[in-house]
């Protein structure tokens, strides 16, 4: 496992968690939402899913990789 890559991916995952407020249901029902509001929600959800996929890919690579060399961690 590459601990540096793992830490970086985990940090990105924590930052992504801060965006979940946009995805939580709002008091306004879907029946009252405008087309623009629904499009914004779908756009937010799509961006979130893509970011999550990239972070998970990076986590899997970090887990399956050998640790990076000490010289590369200094820079």
mmCIF file of the N, C-alpha and C atoms, coordinates in Angstrom:
data_MODEL
# 
_entry.id   MODEL 
# 
loop_
_atom_site.group_PDB 
_atom_site.id 
_atom_site.type_symbol 
_atom_site.label_atom_id 
_atom_site.label_alt_id 
_atom_site.label_comp_id 
_atom_site.label_asym_id 
_atom_site.label_entity_id 
_atom_site.label_seq_id 
_atom_site.pdbx_PDB_ins_code 
_atom_site.Cartn_x 
_atom_site.Cartn_y 
_atom_site.Cartn_z 
_atom_site.occupancy 
_atom_site.B_iso_or_equiv 
_atom_site.pdbx_formal_charge 
_atom_site.auth_seq_id 
_atom_site.auth_comp_id 
_atom_site.auth_asym_id 
_atom_site.auth_atom_id 
_atom_site.pdbx_PDB_model_num 
ATOM 1   N N  . UNK A 1 1  ? 0.841   -1.178 0.000   1.00 0.00 ? 1  UNK A N  1 
ATOM 2   C CA . UNK A 1 1  ? 0.000   0.000  0.000   1.00 0.00 ? 1  UNK A CA 1 
ATOM 3   C C  . UNK A 1 1  ? 0.889   1.245  0.000   1.00 0.00 ? 1  UNK A C  1 
ATOM 4   N N  . UNK A 1 2  ? 0.453   2.249  -0.734  1.00 0.00 ? 2  UNK A N  1 
ATOM 5   C CA . UNK A 1 2  ? 1.155   3.531  -0.787  1.00 0.00 ? 2  UNK A CA 1 
ATOM 6   C C  . UNK A 1 2  ? 0.455   4.481  0.188   1.00 0.00 ? 2  UNK A C  1 
ATOM 7   N N  . UNK A 1 3  ? 1.036   4.686  1.374   1.00 0.00 ? 3  UNK A N  1 
ATOM 8   C CA . UNK A 1 3  ? 0.355   5.492  2.385   1.00 0.00 ? 3  UNK A CA 1 
ATOM 9   C C  . UNK A 1 3  ? 0.127   6.947  1.971   1.00 0.00 ? 3  UNK A C  1 
ATOM 10  N N  . UNK A 1 4  ? 1.041   7.496  1.196   1.00 0.00 ? 4  UNK A N  1 
ATOM 11  C CA . UNK A 1 4  ? 0.889   8.893  0.768   1.00 0.00 ? 4  UNK A CA 1 
ATOM 12  C C  . UNK A 1 4  ? -0.336  9.052  -0.144  1.00 0.00 ? 4  UNK A C  1 
ATOM 13  N N  . UNK A 1 5  ? -0.453  8.189  -1.129  1.00 0.00 ? 5  UNK A N  1 
ATOM 14  C CA . UNK A 1 5  ? -1.607  8.242  -2.034  1.00 0.00 ? 5  UNK A CA 1 
ATOM 15  C C  . UNK A 1 5  ? -2.898  7.973  -1.279  1.00 0.00 ? 5  UNK A C  1 
ATOM 16  N N  . UNK A 1 6  ? -2.825  7.052  -0.333  1.00 0.00 ? 6  UNK A N  1 
ATOM 17  C CA . UNK A 1 6  ? -4.003  6.714  0.462   1.00 0.00 ? 6  UNK A CA 1 
ATOM 18  C C  . UNK A 1 6  ? -4.458  7.923  1.263   1.00 0.00 ? 6  UNK A C  1 
ATOM 19  N N  . UNK A 1 7  ? -3.519  8.613  1.921   1.00 0.00 ? 7  UNK A N  1 
ATOM 20  C CA . UNK A 1 7  ? -3.862  9.814  2.706   1.00 0.00 ? 7  UNK A CA 1 
ATOM 21  C C  . UNK A 1 7  ? -4.459  10.898 1.826   1.00 0.00 ? 7  UNK A C  1 
ATOM 22  N N  . UNK A 1 8  ? -3.884  11.092 0.640   1.00 0.00 ? 8  UNK A N  1 
ATOM 23  C CA . UNK A 1 8  ? -4.401  12.120 -0.264  1.00 0.00 ? 8  UNK A CA 1 
ATOM 24  C C  . UNK A 1 8  ? -5.825  11.792 -0.709  1.00 0.00 ? 8  UNK A C  1 
ATOM 25  N N  . UNK A 1 9  ? -6.071  10.538 -1.029  1.00 0.00 ? 9  UNK A N  1 
ATOM 26  C CA . UNK A 1 9  ? -7.419  10.134 -1.456  1.00 0.00 ? 9  UNK A CA 1 
ATOM 27  C C  . UNK A 1 9  ? -8.399  10.275 -0.298  1.00 0.00 ? 9  UNK A C  1 
ATOM 28  N N  . UNK A 1 10 ? -7.962  9.913  0.900   1.00 0.00 ? 10 UNK A N  1 
ATOM 29  C CA . UNK A 1 10 ? -8.826  10.026 2.072   1.00 0.00 ? 10 UNK A CA 1 
ATOM 30  C C  . UNK A 1 10 ? -9.157  11.498 2.353   1.00 0.00 ? 10 UNK A C  1 
ATOM 31  N N  . UNK A 1 11 ? -8.193  12.368 2.189   1.00 0.00 ? 11 UNK A N  1 
ATOM 32  C CA . UNK A 1 11 ? -8.433  13.801 2.381   1.00 0.00 ? 11 UNK A CA 1 
ATOM 33  C C  . UNK A 1 11 ? -9.455  14.311 1.376   1.00 0.00 ? 11 UNK A C  1 
ATOM 34  N N  . UNK A 1 12 ? -9.336  13.885 0.124   1.00 0.00 ? 12 UNK A N  1 
ATOM 35  C CA . UNK A 1 12 ? -10.311 14.271 -0.904  1.00 0.00 ? 12 UNK A CA 1 
ATOM 36  C C  . UNK A 1 12 ? -11.697 13.753 -0.555  1.00 0.00 ? 12 UNK A C  1 
ATOM 37  N N  . UNK A 1 13 ? -11.767 12.549 0.003   1.00 0.00 ? 13 UNK A N  1 
ATOM 38  C CA . UNK A 1 13 ? -13.046 11.974 0.404   1.00 0.00 ? 13 UNK A CA 1 
ATOM 39  C C  . UNK A 1 13 ? -13.679 12.788 1.521   1.00 0.00 ? 13 UNK A C  1 
ATOM 40  N N  . UNK A 1 14 ? -12.875 13.247 2.464   1.00 0.00 ? 14 UNK A N  1 
ATOM 41  C CA . UNK A 1 14 ? -13.394 14.089 3.537   1.00 0.00 ? 14 UNK A CA 1 
ATOM 42  C C  . UNK A 1 14 ? -13.913 15.421 2.998   1.00 0.00 ? 14 UNK A C  1 
ATOM 43  N N  . UNK A 1 15 ? -13.207 15.999 2.042   1.00 0.00 ? 15 UNK A N  1 
ATOM 44  C CA . UNK A 1 15 ? -13.658 17.258 1.443   1.00 0.00 ? 15 UNK A CA 1 
ATOM 45  C C  . UNK A 1 15 ? -14.960 17.037 0.673   1.00 0.00 ? 15 UNK A C  1 
ATOM 46  N N  . UNK A 1 16 ? -15.080 15.891 0.024   1.00 0.00 ? 16 UNK A N  1 
ATOM 47  C CA . UNK A 1 16 ? -16.303 15.571 -0.704  1.00 0.00 ? 16 UNK A CA 1 
ATOM 48  C C  . UNK A 1 16 ? -17.473 15.458 0.259   1.00 0.00 ? 16 UNK A C  1 
ATOM 49  N N  . UNK A 1 17 ? -17.221 14.948 1.443   1.00 0.00 ? 17 UNK A N  1 
ATOM 50  C CA . UNK A 1 17 ? -18.276 14.803 2.441   1.00 0.00 ? 17 UNK A CA 1 
ATOM 51  C C  . UNK A 1 17 ? -18.867 16.164 2.815   1.00 0.00 ? 17 UNK A C  1 
ATOM 52  N N  . UNK A 1 18 ? -18.056 17.208 2.736   1.00 0.00 ? 18 UNK A N  1 
ATOM 53  C CA . UNK A 1 18 ? -18.542 18.546 3.058   1.00 0.00 ? 18 UNK A CA 1 
ATOM 54  C C  . UNK A 1 18 ? -19.561 19.047 2.030   1.00 0.00 ? 18 UNK A C  1 
ATOM 55  N N  . UNK A 1 19 ? -19.572 18.433 0.859   1.00 0.00 ? 19 UNK A N  1 
ATOM 56  C CA . UNK A 1 19 ? -20.516 18.846 -0.190  1.00 0.00 ? 19 UNK A CA 1 
ATOM 57  C C  . UNK A 1 19 ? -21.851 18.118 -0.119  1.00 0.00 ? 19 UNK A C  1 
ATOM 58  N N  . UNK A 1 20 ? -21.991 17.182 0.791   1.00 0.00 ? 20 UNK A N  1 
ATOM 59  C CA . UNK A 1 20 ? -23.221 16.387 0.828   1.00 0.00 ? 20 UNK A CA 1 
ATOM 60  C C  . UNK A 1 20 ? -24.442 17.207 1.199   1.00 0.00 ? 20 UNK A C  1 
ATOM 61  N N  . UNK A 1 21 ? -24.246 18.386 1.778   1.00 0.00 ? 21 UNK A N  1 
ATOM 62  C CA . UNK A 1 21 ? -25.398 19.209 2.127   1.00 0.00 ? 21 UNK A CA 1 
ATOM 63  C C  . UNK A 1 21 ? -26.229 19.552 0.889   1.00 0.00 ? 21 UNK A C  1 
ATOM 64  N N  . UNK A 1 22 ? -25.579 19.642 -0.260  1.00 0.00 ? 22 UNK A N  1 
ATOM 65  C CA . UNK A 1 22 ? -26.308 19.945 -1.496  1.00 0.00 ? 22 UNK A CA 1 
ATOM 66  C C  . UNK A 1 22 ? -27.196 18.793 -1.933  1.00 0.00 ? 22 UNK A C  1 
ATOM 67  N N  . UNK A 1 23 ? -26.861 17.586 -1.500  1.00 0.00 ? 23 UNK A N  1 
ATOM 68  C CA . UNK A 1 23 ? -27.578 16.407 -1.951  1.00 0.00 ? 23 UNK A CA 1 
ATOM 69  C C  . UNK A 1 23 ? -28.708 16.005 -1.019  1.00 0.00 ? 23 UNK A C  1 
ATOM 70  N N  . UNK A 1 24 ? -28.718 16.539 0.172   1.00 0.00 ? 24 UNK A N  1 
ATOM 71  C CA . UNK A 1 24 ? -29.760 16.171 1.134   1.00 0.00 ? 24 UNK A CA 1 
ATOM 72  C C  . UNK A 1 24 ? -31.099 16.725 0.679   1.00 0.00 ? 24 UNK A C  1 
ATOM 73  N N  . UNK A 1 25 ? -32.157 15.972 0.946   1.00 0.00 ? 25 UNK A N  1 
ATOM 74  C CA . UNK A 1 25 ? -33.496 16.449 0.551   1.00 0.00 ? 25 UNK A CA 1 
ATOM 75  C C  . UNK A 1 25 ? -33.823 17.780 1.221   1.00 0.00 ? 25 UNK A C  1 
ATOM 76  N N  . UNK A 1 26 ? -34.471 18.612 0.493   1.00 0.00 ? 26 UNK A N  1 
ATOM 77  C CA . UNK A 1 26 ? -34.884 19.907 1.028   1.00 0.00 ? 26 UNK A CA 1 
ATOM 78  C C  . UNK A 1 26 ? -36.356 19.821 1.417   1.00 0.00 ? 26 UNK A C  1 
ATOM 79  N N  . UNK A 1 27 ? -36.818 20.794 2.164   1.00 0.00 ? 27 UNK A N  1 
ATOM 80  C CA . UNK A 1 27 ? -38.211 20.805 2.608   1.00 0.00 ? 27 UNK A CA 1 
ATOM 81  C C  . UNK A 1 27 ? -39.157 20.884 1.417   1.00 0.00 ? 27 UNK A C  1 
ATOM 82  N N  . UNK A 1 28 ? -38.717 21.523 0.356   1.00 0.00 ? 28 UNK A N  1 
ATOM 83  C CA . UNK A 1 28 ? -39.542 21.682 -0.824  1.00 0.00 ? 28 UNK A CA 1 
ATOM 84  C C  . UNK A 1 28 ? -39.703 20.323 -1.517  1.00 0.00 ? 28 UNK A C  1 
ATOM 85  N N  . UNK A 1 29 ? -40.909 19.949 -1.802  1.00 0.00 ? 29 UNK A N  1 
ATOM 86  C CA . UNK A 1 29 ? -41.159 18.677 -2.466  1.00 0.00 ? 29 UNK A CA 1 
ATOM 87  C C  . UNK A 1 29 ? -40.808 18.732 -3.938  1.00 0.00 ? 29 UNK A C  1 
ATOM 88  N N  . UNK A 1 30 ? -40.609 17.570 -4.527  1.00 0.00 ? 30 UNK A N  1 
ATOM 89  C CA . UNK A 1 30 ? -40.254 17.507 -5.949  1.00 0.00 ? 30 UNK A CA 1 
ATOM 90  C C  . UNK A 1 30 ? -41.382 18.045 -6.824  1.00 0.00 ? 30 UNK A C  1 
ATOM 91  N N  . UNK A 1 31 ? -42.615 17.945 -6.348  1.00 0.00 ? 31 UNK A N  1 
ATOM 92  C CA . UNK A 1 31 ? -43.748 18.425 -7.138  1.00 0.00 ? 31 UNK A CA 1 
ATOM 93  C C  . UNK A 1 31 ? -43.713 19.947 -7.282  1.00 0.00 ? 31 UNK A C  1 
ATOM 94  N N  . UNK A 1 32 ? -43.105 20.641 -6.324  1.00 0.00 ? 32 UNK A N  1 
ATOM 95  C CA . UNK A 1 32 ? -43.058 22.104 -6.364  1.00 0.00 ? 32 UNK A CA 1 
ATOM 96  C C  . UNK A 1 32 ? -41.777 22.634 -6.991  1.00 0.00 ? 32 UNK A C  1 
ATOM 97  N N  . UNK A 1 33 ? -40.832 21.770 -7.224  1.00 0.00 ? 33 UNK A N  1 
ATOM 98  C CA . UNK A 1 33 ? -39.548 22.211 -7.762  1.00 0.00 ? 33 UNK A CA 1 
ATOM 99  C C  . UNK A 1 33 ? -39.701 22.599 -9.232  1.00 0.00 ? 33 UNK A C  1 
ATOM 100 N N  . UNK A 1 34 ? -38.980 23.640 -9.610  1.00 0.00 ? 34 UNK A N  1 
ATOM 101 C CA . UNK A 1 34 ? -38.991 24.047 -11.009 1.00 0.00 ? 34 UNK A CA 1 
ATOM 102 C C  . UNK A 1 34 ? -38.031 23.161 -11.797 1.00 0.00 ? 34 UNK A C  1 
ATOM 103 N N  . UNK A 1 35 ? -38.133 23.244 -13.090 1.00 0.00 ? 35 UNK A N  1 
ATOM 104 C CA . UNK A 1 35 ? -37.247 22.470 -13.951 1.00 0.00 ? 35 UNK A CA 1 
ATOM 105 C C  . UNK A 1 35 ? -35.798 22.863 -13.700 1.00 0.00 ? 35 UNK A C  1 
ATOM 106 N N  . UNK A 1 36 ? -35.555 24.145 -13.526 1.00 0.00 ? 36 UNK A N  1 
ATOM 107 C CA . UNK A 1 36 ? -34.199 24.620 -13.278 1.00 0.00 ? 36 UNK A CA 1 
ATOM 108 C C  . UNK A 1 36 ? -33.645 24.076 -11.959 1.00 0.00 ? 36 UNK A C  1 
ATOM 109 N N  . UNK A 1 37 ? -34.487 24.036 -10.925 1.00 0.00 ? 37 UNK A N  1 
ATOM 110 C CA . UNK A 1 37 ? -34.049 23.506 -9.637  1.00 0.00 ? 37 UNK A CA 1 
ATOM 111 C C  . UNK A 1 37 ? -33.728 22.023 -9.742  1.00 0.00 ? 37 UNK A C  1 
ATOM 112 N N  . UNK A 1 38 ? -34.566 21.288 -10.454 1.00 0.00 ? 38 UNK A N  1 
ATOM 113 C CA . UNK A 1 38 ? -34.313 19.859 -10.648 1.00 0.00 ? 38 UNK A CA 1 
ATOM 114 C C  . UNK A 1 38 ? -33.038 19.632 -11.447 1.00 0.00 ? 38 UNK A C  1 
ATOM 115 N N  . UNK A 1 39 ? -32.814 20.449 -12.478 1.00 0.00 ? 39 UNK A N  1 
ATOM 116 C CA . UNK A 1 39 ? -31.590 20.333 -13.266 1.00 0.00 ? 39 UNK A CA 1 
ATOM 117 C C  . UNK A 1 39 ? -30.362 20.618 -12.406 1.00 0.00 ? 39 UNK A C  1 
ATOM 118 N N  . UNK A 1 40 ? -30.439 21.611 -11.536 1.00 0.00 ? 40 UNK A N  1 
ATOM 119 C CA . UNK A 1 40 ? -29.327 21.923 -10.630 1.00 0.00 ? 40 UNK A CA 1 
ATOM 120 C C  . UNK A 1 40 ? -29.044 20.760 -9.692  1.00 0.00 ? 40 UNK A C  1 
ATOM 121 N N  . UNK A 1 41 ? -30.096 20.149 -9.166  1.00 0.00 ? 41 UNK A N  1 
ATOM 122 C CA . UNK A 1 41 ? -29.912 19.009 -8.252  1.00 0.00 ? 41 UNK A CA 1 
ATOM 123 C C  . UNK A 1 41 ? -29.272 17.827 -8.975  1.00 0.00 ? 41 UNK A C  1 
ATOM 124 N N  . UNK A 1 42 ? -29.724 17.570 -10.203 1.00 0.00 ? 42 UNK A N  1 
ATOM 125 C CA . UNK A 1 42 ? -29.153 16.471 -10.984 1.00 0.00 ? 42 UNK A CA 1 
ATOM 126 C C  . UNK A 1 42 ? -27.696 16.764 -11.312 1.00 0.00 ? 42 UNK A C  1 
ATOM 127 N N  . UNK A 1 43 ? -27.382 18.007 -11.648 1.00 0.00 ? 43 UNK A N  1 
ATOM 128 C CA . UNK A 1 43 ? -26.003 18.402 -11.944 1.00 0.00 ? 43 UNK A CA 1 
ATOM 129 C C  . UNK A 1 43 ? -25.116 18.222 -10.711 1.00 0.00 ? 43 UNK A C  1 
ATOM 130 N N  . UNK A 1 44 ? -25.601 18.645 -9.541  1.00 0.00 ? 44 UNK A N  1 
ATOM 131 C CA . UNK A 1 44 ? -24.838 18.479 -8.300  1.00 0.00 ? 44 UNK A CA 1 
ATOM 132 C C  . UNK A 1 44 ? -24.605 16.995 -8.004  1.00 0.00 ? 44 UNK A C  1 
ATOM 133 N N  . UNK A 1 45 ? -25.627 16.201 -8.165  1.00 0.00 ? 45 UNK A N  1 
ATOM 134 C CA . UNK A 1 45 ? -25.511 14.767 -7.903  1.00 0.00 ? 45 UNK A CA 1 
ATOM 135 C C  . UNK A 1 45 ? -24.543 14.103 -8.885  1.00 0.00 ? 45 UNK A C  1 
ATOM 136 N N  . UNK A 1 46 ? -24.618 14.500 -10.137 1.00 0.00 ? 46 UNK A N  1 
ATOM 137 C CA . UNK A 1 46 ? -23.713 13.930 -11.144 1.00 0.00 ? 46 UNK A CA 1 
ATOM 138 C C  . UNK A 1 46 ? -22.261 14.270 -10.841 1.00 0.00 ? 46 UNK A C  1 
ATOM 139 N N  . UNK A 1 47 ? -22.001 15.510 -10.504 1.00 0.00 ? 47 UNK A N  1 
ATOM 140 C CA . UNK A 1 47 ? -20.635 15.921 -10.168 1.00 0.00 ? 47 UNK A CA 1 
ATOM 141 C C  . UNK A 1 47 ? -20.134 15.176 -8.931  1.00 0.00 ? 47 UNK A C  1 
ATOM 142 N N  . UNK A 1 48 ? -21.000 15.006 -7.958  1.00 0.00 ? 48 UNK A N  1 
ATOM 143 C CA . UNK A 1 48 ? -20.639 14.293 -6.737  1.00 0.00 ? 48 UNK A CA 1 
ATOM 144 C C  . UNK A 1 48 ? -20.271 12.841 -7.049  1.00 0.00 ? 48 UNK A C  1 
ATOM 145 N N  . UNK A 1 49 ? -21.075 12.182 -7.872  1.00 0.00 ? 49 UNK A N  1 
ATOM 146 C CA . UNK A 1 49 ? -20.829 10.784 -8.221  1.00 0.00 ? 49 UNK A CA 1 
ATOM 147 C C  . UNK A 1 49 ? -19.516 10.640 -8.986  1.00 0.00 ? 49 UNK A C  1 
ATOM 148 N N  . UNK A 1 50 ? -19.250 11.537 -9.908  1.00 0.00 ? 50 UNK A N  1 
ATOM 149 C CA . UNK A 1 50 ? -18.002 11.471 -10.678 1.00 0.00 ? 50 UNK A CA 1 
ATOM 150 C C  . UNK A 1 50 ? -16.804 11.666 -9.752  1.00 0.00 ? 50 UNK A C  1 
ATOM 151 N N  . UNK A 1 51 ? -16.881 12.642 -8.848  1.00 0.00 ? 51 UNK A N  1 
ATOM 152 C CA . UNK A 1 51 ? -15.788 12.864 -7.896  1.00 0.00 ? 51 UNK A CA 1 
ATOM 153 C C  . UNK A 1 51 ? -15.591 11.648 -6.993  1.00 0.00 ? 51 UNK A C  1 
ATOM 154 N N  . UNK A 1 52 ? -16.683 11.067 -6.534  1.00 0.00 ? 52 UNK A N  1 
ATOM 155 C CA . UNK A 1 52 ? -16.599 9.892  -5.679  1.00 0.00 ? 52 UNK A CA 1 
ATOM 156 C C  . UNK A 1 52 ? -15.946 8.719  -6.409  1.00 0.00 ? 52 UNK A C  1 
ATOM 157 N N  . UNK A 1 53 ? -16.299 8.527  -7.664  1.00 0.00 ? 53 UNK A N  1 
ATOM 158 C CA . UNK A 1 53 ? -15.703 7.458  -8.465  1.00 0.00 ? 53 UNK A CA 1 
ATOM 159 C C  . UNK A 1 53 ? -14.203 7.667  -8.598  1.00 0.00 ? 53 UNK A C  1 
ATOM 160 N N  . UNK A 1 54 ? -13.770 8.900  -8.871  1.00 0.00 ? 54 UNK A N  1 
ATOM 161 C CA . UNK A 1 54 ? -12.344 9.188  -9.010  1.00 0.00 ? 54 UNK A CA 1 
ATOM 162 C C  . UNK A 1 54 ? -11.596 8.943  -7.704  1.00 0.00 ? 54 UNK A C  1 
ATOM 163 N N  . UNK A 1 55 ? -12.198 9.311  -6.587  1.00 0.00 ? 55 UNK A N  1 
ATOM 164 C CA . UNK A 1 55 ? -11.564 9.100  -5.286  1.00 0.00 ? 55 UNK A CA 1 
ATOM 165 C C  . UNK A 1 55 ? -11.453 7.612  -4.991  1.00 0.00 ? 55 UNK A C  1 
ATOM 166 N N  . UNK A 1 56 ? -12.503 6.861  -5.268  1.00 0.00 ? 56 UNK A N  1 
ATOM 167 C CA . UNK A 1 56 ? -12.445 5.418  -5.034  1.00 0.00 ? 56 UNK A CA 1 
ATOM 168 C C  . UNK A 1 56 ? -11.404 4.750  -5.924  1.00 0.00 ? 56 UNK A C  1 
ATOM 169 N N  . UNK A 1 57 ? -11.319 5.185  -7.174  1.00 0.00 ? 57 UNK A N  1 
ATOM 170 C CA . UNK A 1 57 ? -10.274 4.656  -8.056  1.00 0.00 ? 57 UNK A CA 1 
ATOM 171 C C  . UNK A 1 57 ? -8.892  4.905  -7.456  1.00 0.00 ? 57 UNK A C  1 
ATOM 172 N N  . UNK A 1 58 ? -8.672  6.112  -6.962  1.00 0.00 ? 58 UNK A N  1 
ATOM 173 C CA . UNK A 1 58 ? -7.385  6.467  -6.372  1.00 0.00 ? 58 UNK A CA 1 
ATOM 174 C C  . UNK A 1 58 ? -7.112  5.643  -5.111  1.00 0.00 ? 58 UNK A C  1 
ATOM 175 N N  . UNK A 1 59 ? -8.142  5.399  -4.309  1.00 0.00 ? 59 UNK A N  1 
ATOM 176 C CA . UNK A 1 59 ? -7.969  4.564  -3.119  1.00 0.00 ? 59 UNK A CA 1 
ATOM 177 C C  . UNK A 1 59 ? -7.554  3.146  -3.494  1.00 0.00 ? 59 UNK A C  1 
ATOM 178 N N  . UNK A 1 60 ? -8.201  2.578  -4.510  1.00 0.00 ? 60 UNK A N  1 
ATOM 179 C CA . UNK A 1 60 ? -7.850  1.229  -4.939  1.00 0.00 ? 60 UNK A CA 1 
ATOM 180 C C  . UNK A 1 60 ? -6.416  1.172  -5.467  1.00 0.00 ? 60 UNK A C  1 
ATOM 181 N N  . UNK A 1 61 ? -6.006  2.198  -6.215  1.00 0.00 ? 61 UNK A N  1 
ATOM 182 C CA . UNK A 1 61 ? -4.639  2.240  -6.715  1.00 0.00 ? 61 UNK A CA 1 
ATOM 183 C C  . UNK A 1 61 ? -3.667  2.362  -5.542  1.00 0.00 ? 61 UNK A C  1 
ATOM 184 N N  . UNK A 1 62 ? -3.996  3.201  -4.577  1.00 0.00 ? 62 UNK A N  1 
ATOM 185 C CA . UNK A 1 62 ? -3.127  3.379  -3.410  1.00 0.00 ? 62 UNK A CA 1 
ATOM 186 C C  . UNK A 1 62 ? -2.987  2.080  -2.625  1.00 0.00 ? 62 UNK A C  1 
ATOM 187 N N  . UNK A 1 63 ? -4.070  1.358  -2.478  1.00 0.00 ? 63 UNK A N  1 
ATOM 188 C CA . UNK A 1 63 ? -4.028  0.102  -1.728  1.00 0.00 ? 63 UNK A CA 1 
ATOM 189 C C  . UNK A 1 63 ? -3.209  -0.943 -2.467  1.00 0.00 ? 63 UNK A C  1 
ATOM 190 N N  . UNK A 1 64 ? -3.321  -0.967 -3.779  1.00 0.00 ? 64 UNK A N  1 
ATOM 191 C CA . UNK A 1 64 ? -2.633  -2.008 -4.551  1.00 0.00 ? 64 UNK A CA 1 
ATOM 192 C C  . UNK A 1 64 ? -1.207  -1.625 -4.949  1.00 0.00 ? 64 UNK A C  1 
ATOM 193 N N  . UNK A 1 65 ? -0.786  -0.392 -4.676  1.00 0.00 ? 65 UNK A N  1 
ATOM 194 C CA . UNK A 1 65 ? 0.553   0.079  -5.060  1.00 0.00 ? 65 UNK A CA 1 
ATOM 195 C C  . UNK A 1 65 ? 1.567   -0.171 -3.969  1.00 0.00 ? 65 UNK A C  1 
ATOM 196 N N  . UNK A 1 66 ? 2.805   -0.204 -4.416  1.00 0.00 ? 66 UNK A N  1 
ATOM 197 C CA . UNK A 1 66 ? 3.914   -0.245 -3.470  1.00 0.00 ? 66 UNK A CA 1 
ATOM 198 C C  . UNK A 1 66 ? 4.105   1.163  -2.915  1.00 0.00 ? 66 UNK A C  1 
ATOM 199 N N  . UNK A 1 67 ? 4.656   1.286  -1.727  1.00 0.00 ? 67 UNK A N  1 
ATOM 200 C CA . UNK A 1 67 ? 4.907   2.623  -1.180  1.00 0.00 ? 67 UNK A CA 1 
ATOM 201 C C  . UNK A 1 67 ? 5.805   3.434  -2.115  1.00 0.00 ? 67 UNK A C  1 
ATOM 202 N N  . UNK A 1 68 ? 5.524   4.720  -2.188  1.00 0.00 ? 68 UNK A N  1 
ATOM 203 C CA . UNK A 1 68 ? 6.352   5.584  -3.023  1.00 0.00 ? 68 UNK A CA 1 
ATOM 204 C C  . UNK A 1 68 ? 7.724   5.735  -2.385  1.00 0.00 ? 68 UNK A C  1 
ATOM 205 N N  . UNK A 1 69 ? 8.700   6.061  -3.223  1.00 0.00 ? 69 UNK A N  1 
ATOM 206 C CA . UNK A 1 69 ? 10.062  6.190  -2.722  1.00 0.00 ? 69 UNK A CA 1 
ATOM 207 C C  . UNK A 1 69 ? 10.182  7.424  -1.833  1.00 0.00 ? 69 UNK A C  1 
ATOM 208 N N  . UNK A 1 70 ? 11.104  7.424  -0.873  1.00 0.00 ? 70 UNK A N  1 
ATOM 209 C CA . UNK A 1 70 ? 11.276  8.578  0.029   1.00 0.00 ? 70 UNK A CA 1 
ATOM 210 C C  . UNK A 1 70 ? 11.622  9.859  -0.720  1.00 0.00 ? 70 UNK A C  1 
ATOM 211 N N  . UNK A 1 71 ? 12.340  9.744  -1.855  1.00 0.00 ? 71 UNK A N  1 
ATOM 212 C CA . UNK A 1 71 ? 12.702  10.952 -2.609  1.00 0.00 ? 71 UNK A CA 1 
ATOM 213 C C  . UNK A 1 71 ? 11.470  11.647 -3.153  1.00 0.00 ? 71 UNK A C  1 
ATOM 214 N N  . UNK A 1 72 ? 10.457  10.886 -3.587  1.00 0.00 ? 72 UNK A N  1 
ATOM 215 C CA . UNK A 1 72 ? 9.261   11.500 -4.171  1.00 0.00 ? 72 UNK A CA 1 
ATOM 216 C C  . UNK A 1 72 ? 8.381   12.129 -3.113  1.00 0.00 ? 72 UNK A C  1 
ATOM 217 N N  . UNK A 1 73 ? 8.481   11.700 -1.858  1.00 0.00 ? 73 UNK A N  1 
ATOM 218 C CA . UNK A 1 73 ? 7.673   12.285 -0.796  1.00 0.00 ? 73 UNK A CA 1 
ATOM 219 C C  . UNK A 1 73 ? 8.245   13.610 -0.329  1.00 0.00 ? 73 UNK A C  1 
ATOM 220 N N  . UNK A 1 74 ? 9.534   13.846 -0.525  1.00 0.00 ? 74 UNK A N  1 
ATOM 221 C CA . UNK A 1 74 ? 10.151  15.095 -0.085  1.00 0.00 ? 74 UNK A CA 1 
ATOM 222 C C  . UNK A 1 74 ? 9.736   16.271 -0.940  1.00 0.00 ? 74 UNK A C  1 
ATOM 223 N N  . UNK A 1 75 ? 9.453   16.062 -2.234  1.00 0.00 ? 75 UNK A N  1 
ATOM 224 C CA . UNK A 1 75 ? 9.158   17.145 -3.158  1.00 0.00 ? 75 UNK A CA 1 
ATOM 225 C C  . UNK A 1 75 ? 7.797   17.554 -3.141  1.00 0.00 ? 75 UNK A C  1 
# 
